[in-house]
């Protein structure tokens, strides 16, 4: 739907308004698609890809099957780059403050599955806030996780701030939940409803912890990038980067994106995407720390 919203406006902003044909391939949202763009597509500026943000995550974490060099791909931007996660507990659990959270042992935090973004972010919140031996309870869908929190099966959960407001605003107005902290992607972009909350980086105690948080922020910030293969001629790159930037500013695109996707676009222009990827922490120590936080074992020591 994101590509469908962009194509008519991208065509309009490319000189000559060429025909754009969308081709969908199995595995097109992940590594297979990036490998295809990187290794098989002729670098003539006539074929671009739109893939999931896993292209950055998989390369940095050294996942199997990655056949591309993250730094040789050419980036054209992404339609969405802002995100906010909040950490909340059910008020009846008694976990109504950071002090109560830190004093409790074995706080049950719900998530969909090991490796799911909600699971990873929940683990990172628990790690940085200093929870004692938190327990991660998985196997839920998003709505099921809401019910689990209501029914006392879990004590806490992570959620997208906008999803919480759309689906369960009454939890906030009636004091059903206590929201303790927020993660901003990118850092510094405040959420209007939750601007008072402490940002999760406030709990970091070291450069190591700030780096692993910066890594996760970048993984999310790149959204669903548009990419060219290496060695695409500079002239064609410039034309498409400029056309993409104009598309992202086009009011018609904003309206179509909101209609098809359900959210406002938060574009990341090419130069900002390149900068984010270039500055992404890739130290072996930070990669290993991230994998421990994202994995199924105990949280690593601080």
N, C-alpha and C positions, 0 to 999 in steps of 0.2 A: 504493500500500500504506500510505503514511503517513496518508492521509485515511481509508482503510478502517479503520485501527486507531483513529482518533480519533472517528469519527462516533457509535458507540453510547454512548460516554462523554460526548461533548458533549451529545447528546440528554438524557442522564440529568441533567446539571447545568444545563439550561435550565428555568426554571419552566414547569410544564405538560407537559414532555417532548414537544415537538412533533415531528411527522414531519420527518425530514431527507432530502431527495432529492439524490443526487449526479448531476451532469450533466457529462459530459466533452466537451470541444470540441477540434477540431483546433488545434494551436498553444497549447493550454491551459497549457503550462508557461512561456510566455514573453510577449513584448510584446503579442501579439494578445489574450491573456486579460486583461492589465492594462488595455489600452485599452478592452476591452469593459466591465470592471467600472467603470472611471472615467467612460466617456462614455454607456454605454447602460443600465446597471442602475439601476433605480429605487432611490433612497436611502431605503428604508423599513425597513431592518434585516432583510429577509427573504431577501436574497441576499448571500452572501459568497463570496470567491474564495480558492483556495489555489494559489499560483504559485511558480515557481522564483525563486531569489535574483537572477536576472538582471534583475528589475524595478528593483533598486537600481543594479546595474552599468550597465545600458543607459542609465538616466536620467542618471547622473553623467558618463558618458563621452560623452554626446551622440549616441548611436547613432541611425541613421535609423529612422523609424517610431514613435518614442516620442511618444505624444499625451497623456500624463498628467503631472501635477505631483506629484513624489515627496512633497512636503511637504503636499499636500492629501489624500492617501490616508489612511485610518484603519486602524491596525494592531492586529491581535488576537493576535499572537504567532506563534511557530514551534516545532515539536516538536524541532528539533535545531539546536544553535548552537555546539557544541564540535568542534574539529578539530585534528589535529596532523600536520604534515608533517615528515619527516626527510630530510636530505641524506646519501647514502651513496656510498661508492666500493668497488670490489672490492679486497680487500687485496693481491692479486697485482699490481695495477697500480703498487704502490709509493706510492700517494697515501694515506698512513696518518696524516697530520697536516695541520693548517691550513697550516703552513709549506710542506709539500710541495705542497699544492694551489696555493698562491700562487706558488710557484717554477716550477711547470710552465706550459707554454704550450700552448693548444689542447686542454684537457681536454674529452673528448667526453661530453656529457650527453644522455641519451636522454629521449624524451617521445613522446606520442601524435601531436600535431599542433600547429602554430602556433595559439595561442589557447586550447588546452586548459589546464585548471587546472594540471595537472602541468608543462606547458611554462612557463606564466607563473611559477609558484612556483620552478621550477628556475632560471629567468632571474633572479628576484629574489635567490635565494640566491647565485648566481654574482656578481651585481652588488654585493651588500653584503659578501660575503666577499673581494672584490677579486681574482677569478680573471683571469688574463691571456688574452685572446682565446679564451674558451671556444667550443666548437663544439657546436651543438645538433642532434642527430640525431633526426629524427621519422619517423613511419610505423608505430609499434608499437602493439599493444594492451598492456594491463597485463601479462598473463602473458608475452607476447612480449618485453616489456622486461626481465623477469626473466631470460629466456634470453639476451637480448643482453648483459646484464651478466655472466652466467656465462661466456658464450663469448668475451668480450673485444671485442665489437662496439662497446660503449660503456664508458666508464670510471666513470660515475657516473649516478645517477638520484635523483629525488624519489619518495617513496612516503608514503602514509598510514601512520602509525605502527601502528595496529591491524591494517591489512591486512598489513603486514610481519610482524607477530607471528603472525597466523593462517596466512599462506601460506608464510612462509620463516623461521620461528623458528630453525631449525637454522643458518641463515647467521650468526645472532648467537652461538649457543652454541658453534659450531665455528670462529668467527673468519673466516668467508668474506668478510664485509664490514666496513668501518669506517664507523660512523655519526658524522658530524662535528657536526651542529647540528640544532636543531628550531625549528619555528615554532608558537607557541601561538595558538589562536583559541578564546576571546579571550585576550589577553595575561594571563599570571599563572596560567592553569589548567594545572597540571603534569600530565604523563603519568607514571603510576607507574613504568613500566619505563624511561623515558628522562629521568627527572628530573635526572640528572647533566649532561646535555648543555647547552652554551651555547645561549641563545635567539638567534635570528637578529638581533634588534634590538641585541644586544651589539656587532655589527659596524658599525652605522650611525654615520656620522661627522658628520651634520648634521641639522637640523630638517627639511629637505627630504626626506631619506632616511627619517626616522622617519614623516613624514606619508604617504609613498607606501606604506609598510608598513602603517600604520594604515588606509589606504584598502582595501588587499587584505584585511586582517583583517575589516573590516566587511562587505565583499562576501560573505565566507564565513559570517560569524556570523549573518546574518539568515536563513540556511537557506532554508526554503520557507514564506514568510509567508502567514498568513491575513489578508485585507484586506476592508474595506468601502469603498464609494465615498464621495467627499466629501459633506458635508451630511447624512449619516445622523443621525437624531435622537440626542441624547446618551443618552436613556434606553435605547434599543436597543443603543447602543454599550457602555454600562456592563454591561448584562445579558450580552452576548456575551463581553466581555472577562473578566468574572468567571467565566463558565461555562468559557471556554477555560483560564483559570488553574487552575480546579478539575480540569478534565480532565487537564491536564499533571501534576497531583499524584496522580491516581487510580492506585493500584497495579494495577488491572485494565488501564488504558491502557498502563502500562509493560510489563506482561506481553504484551499483544497486540502492541504495537509491536515488541518484541524478537522475537516469534514471526514476524511478517510481514516486518519490515525486516531483521532480523539483527543489529541494534545496539541499545544502550541509548539511549533518548531523552535529549536534553540540552536541555530546553525553554528558550526565551527568552520571558519574559512580556511583555505589551504595553508597559508603561512602559519596560522595558529596551530593547526594540526601537526605540521612539520616540527614546530617548536616543541609541542607537547611530547612528541615521540622522541625527539632528539634529547630532551632533558629527562626522560623517563629513567629512574634508577634501574640499573641492571647488574649491580654488584652480586656476586655469587652468594654472599652472606644474606643479602636482602631477598634474593630469589628463594633460598632455602627457608628463610623465615616465613615468607609468604606461603610456601607449600605446606609448612607445618600448621599455619593458621587455617589454611583452606582444607586440610586433610581431616581424617577421622579420628586421630589420636588426641591425647591431652594437649591443651594449649601449651606452647613453649614457655619456659621461665623468662621473666623479665630481667 
